[in-house]
Amino acid sequence: MTPMTRFQPYVGLAWKVLLFAGFLLVASRLGDWVTAQVTPHLTPSTEPAVHRFIMLTVATYVLLMMLPFVPGIELGLGMMAMFGPKIVPLIYGCTVLALVLSFLVGRLVPQDSIANVFRTLHLRRTSNLLEQLTPLGTHERVEFLLRRTSPRFVQFLVRHRLLAVMVALNIPGNALVGGGGGICLVAGFSRLFSLPAYLLAVAIAVAPVPLVVLITGNSHFL
């Protein structure tokens, strides 16, 4: 085996990592650009034009919220700050929808492919763990992880995983660990959550700010 043949899998993986990193960088910059372009124009002037503009902005918001490492929430906060309580139910529903879609996309990611990536990176323990988890259902995965993990903090996170997701979604600066889209993508990939329980957790987690705006009628603090 020649040196070039030996390193060929790593070259291919490096290109994929670079392309993915480039995609995340472009998506993040796009999110910032869209927010900067849209927010100054969110003014309730001509009714039909505003409605069309809101629908376009909301569609963009859902897409940005789904993407990992993209701070899409700023666009939703900007719309609530501009239009006040009357748009809060729409933004709230779109936020929940985006995070559920990210979760479902994570469920579709083939775990054996990710295990192969970790194996290529010589992260054999992680690769072996994924291979052992792949055939297991949600309950069996939880029991397996509780048996295999010794730190109490990790066991606490596994036992209270819904609470952990709710807290992670509300931590300032969570874009550094993937943002809402990235967190929910990993939650779906983990197969540790049933869809109804996850949906309830997300619905509660994203409710505080919209609820405050609805109750107080004041969006100037956003």
Secondary structure, 3 states (H helix, E strand, C coil): CCHHHHHHHHHHHHHHHHHHHHHHHHHHHHHHHHHHHHHHHCCCCCHHHHHHHHHHHHHHHHHHHHCCCCCCHHHHHHHHHHHHHHHHHHHHHHHHHHHHHHHHHHHHCCHHHHHHHHHHCCCHHHHHHHHHHCCCCHHHHHHHHHHHCCCHHHHHHHHCHHHHHHHHHHCCCHHHHCHHHHHHHHHHHHCCCCHHHHHHHHHHHCCHHHHHHHHHCCCCCC
